């Protein structure tokens, strides 16, 4: 089942609880606690500051300290639960969530914590809150929990009926049927599960990676390894993950692959939380989505996809230490381990530990030399660090592994290597790669813009360069950098009046970019608007330009653009009256 096509309907049943949670996530914006008992104001304020910065571990510490001084304050309990969940401290969250529920306060996040605890302890009677009573306020969550609770009690007929009932809600059929298939497979009814996955017993459902793995395992359990191989080859074509290649080898050998996506009812509850996290990912605030991946991992710490998504969410929230920690929990034998290592390297880089990040990627390459994604991550990281020679060499290794002829998706590799060559002043090699990128993706706006702008700066191929940039602008009219290239092309050709409007638009689209603002100053100067030019150059200096640009801007402010061009031996500005 593909969750994206039904995301709008899902949001209707999930989002009712989201506004409150957005206000209460560890970036806590709650009002100060009611003063019924003394509070530790310093700890509370520290918790608020840490929460605003998404510093979940610090927020959890300070909320807990504040709660010690005011143990009955409900808003402090809520803040503590939220921060502890986001930090991954579920046991601490359970204790406070239990107390919070006893106060009578309705807290969806506290319910998520308590549901997780009940499932882990096998207390499936506690999950038997009828969906219409709305334990969490989210129809999908409440409905799936009720069904899995019935499954945990051994009431299979009631569980299947609950999945069917949930599936009648508009937009939720795919979710309900997917979980029904997992429940059937977990109970050993692989024929029933396959009928759902294949679209025989219900409308066809399109699955993502984890669903595909479940389907492959189901087919293998039905002694249909050739069908499982065909599905694997279709879904993971070109995937060099050792776990995928190992799985394929087992299937080819005729080995029955066990069904382990859902081994227990608690695993089923973990899949519910992961399902919600997938549905919300990219649609809701990352801190809101994080509570569901954390719940999934509390129930099933070895859930590979939940580990990867949790790490990504923490990276997005700039909690790089927490992201690094979660990525290290994925075992090397699991599918996606190389993706976790790439994520760990990204997180280390985010924490300004470039050498450590590179060491992680190089170690993975030594262990698996043919892992293209890892080699590409290394090349991109070196390029980002402006280690151009090492980056181009790393891209060489990526392209050595590329199938021939190179698929269209490899345009980005040639493009990135071209940039590395261009920065090394190896223009012939850069131009060849830019052209190759355009051969693979003829209308790619990034390539068109970069190559066109490079030609303009070099004073070469003006007509072709401007045509490239105009094509790029047509595709990305709201990209300030591309619009800036178009305006700069007009400027370099002496078409100063033509440059004004697009350069002003570029400045609006990139209002704090030093280069774009500097260009606007030059255009204004060229058309005689010198006071405005000086104003824009001063603005450009306030945007922390690189030192060489800053030095040139200061010189323009001292003596004007005409004099600077003369000092540089550059072509003087054309007469504006004759410049168009």
LINMO-V217469 format. One record per residue. N is the residue number from 1. RES is the residue in one letter. SS is DSSP state (H for helix, E for strand, L for the rest). Layout:
n: <N N>
res: <RES RES>
ss: <SS SS>
//
This chain:
n: <1 2 3 4 5 6 7 8 9 10 11 12 13 14 15 16 17 18 19 20 21 22 23 24 25 26 27 28 29 30 31 32 33 34 35 36 37 38 39 40 41 42 43 44 45 46 47 48 49 50 51 52 53 54 55 56 57 58 59 60 61 62 63 64 65 66 67 68 69 70 71 72 73 74 75 76 77 78 79 80 81 82 83 84 85 86 87 88 89 90 91 92 93 94 95 96 97 98 99 100 101 102 103 104 105 106 107 108 109 110 111 112 113 114 115 116 117 118 119 120 121 122 123 124 125 126 127 128 129 130 131 132 133 134 135 136 137 138 139 140 141 142 143 144 145 146 147 148 149 150 151 152 153 154 155 156 157 158 159 160 161 162 163 164 165 166 167 168 169 170 171 172 173 174 175 176 177 178 179 180 181 182 183 184 185 186 187 188 189 190 191 192 193 194 195 196 197 198 199 200 201 202 203 204 205 206 207 208 209 210 211 212 213 214 215 216 217 218 219 220 221 222 223 224 225 226 227 228 229 230 231 232 233 234 235 236 237 238 239 240 241 242 243 244 245 246 247 248 249 250 251 252 253 254 255 256 257 258 259 260 261 262 263 264 265 266 267 268 269 270 271 272 273 274 275 276 277 278 279 280 281 282 283 284 285 286 287 288 289 290 291 292 293 294 295 296 297 298 299 300 301 302 303 304 305 306 307 308 309 310 311 312 313 314 315 316 317 318 319 320 321 322 323 324 325 326 327 328 329 330 331 332 333 334 335 336 337 338 339 340 341 342 343 344 345 346 347 348 349 350 351 352 353 354 355 356 357 358 359 360 361 362 363 364 365 366 367 368 369 370 371 372 373 374 375 376 377 378 379 380 381 382 383 384 385 386 387 388 389 390 391 392 393 394 395 396 397 398 399 400 401 402 403 404 405 406 407 408 409 410 411 412 413 414 415 416 417 418 419 420 421 422 423 424 425 426 427 428 429 430 431 432 433 434 435 436 437 438 439 440 441 442 443 444 445 446 447 448 449 450 451 452 453 454 455 456 457 458 459 460 461 462 463 464 465 466 467 468 469 470 471 472 473 474 475 476 477 478 479 480 481 482 483 484 485 486 487 488 489 490 491 492 493 494 495 496 497 498 499 500 501 502 503 504 505 506 507 508 509 510 511 512 513 514 515 516 517 518 519 520 521 522 523 524 525 526 527 528 529 530 531 532 533 534 535 536 537 538 539 540 541 542 543 544 545 546 547 548 549 550 551 552 553 554 555 556 557 558 559 560 561 562 563 564 565 566 567 568 569 570 571 572 573 574 575 576 577 578 579 580>
res: <X X X X X X X X X X X X X X X X X X X X X X X X X X X X X X X X X X X X X X X X X X X X X X X X X X X X X X X X X X X X X X X X X X X X X X X X X X X X X X X X X X X X X X X X X X X X X X X X X X X X X X X X X X X X X X X X X X X X X X X X X X X X X X X X X X X X X X X X X X X X X X X X X X X X X X X X X X X X X X X X X X X X X X X X X X X X X X X X X X X X X X X X X X X X X X X X X X X X X X X X X X X X X X X X X X X X X X X X X X X X X X X X X X X X X X X X X X X X X X X X X X X X X X X X X X X X X X X X X X X X X X X X X X X X X X X X X X X X X X X X X X X X X X X X X X X X X X X X X X X X X X X X X X X X X X X X X X X X X X X X X X X X X X X X X X X X X X X X X X X X X X X X X X X X X X X X X X X X X X X X X X X X X X X X X X X X X X X X X X X X X X X X X X X X X X X X X X X X X X X X X X X X X X X X X X X X X X X X X X X X X X X X X X X X X X X X X X X X X X X X X X X X X X X X X X X X X X X X X X X X X X X X X X X X X X X X X X X X X X X X X X X X X X X X X X X X X X X X X X X X X X X X X X X X X X X X X X X X X X X X X X X X X X X X X X X X X X X X X X X X X X X X X X X X X X X X X X X X X X X X X X X X X X X X X X X X X X X X X X X X>
ss: <L L L H H H H H H H H H H H H H H H H H H H H H L L L L L L L L L L L L L L L L H H H H H H H H H H H H L L L H H H H H H H H H H H H H H L L L L H H H H H H H H H H H H H H L L H H H H H H H H H H H H H L L L L L H H H H H H H H H H H H H H L L L L L L L L L H H H L L L L L H H H H H H H H H H H H H H L L L H H H H H H H H H H H H L L L L L H H H H H H H H H H H H H H L L L H H H H H H H H L L L L L L L L L L L H H H H H H H H H H H H H L L L H H H H H H H H H H H L L L L L L H H H H H H H H H H H L L L L L L L L L L L L H H H H H H H H H H H H H H H H L L L L L H H H H H H H H H H H H H H L L L L H H H H H H H H H H H H H L L L H H H H H H H H L L L L L L L L L H H H H H H H H H H H H H H L L L H H H H H H H H H H H H H H L L L L H H H H H H H H H H H H H L L L H H H H H H H H H H H H H L L L L L L L H H H H H H H H H H H H H H H H L L L H H H H H H H H H H H H H H L L L L H H H H H H H H H H H H H H L L L H H H H H H H H H H H H H H L L L L H H H H H H H H H H H H H L L L H H H H H H H H H H H H H H L L L L H H H H H H H H H H H H H L L L H H H H H H H H H H H H L L L L L H H H H H H H H H H H H H L H H H H H H H H L L L L L L L H H H L L>
//
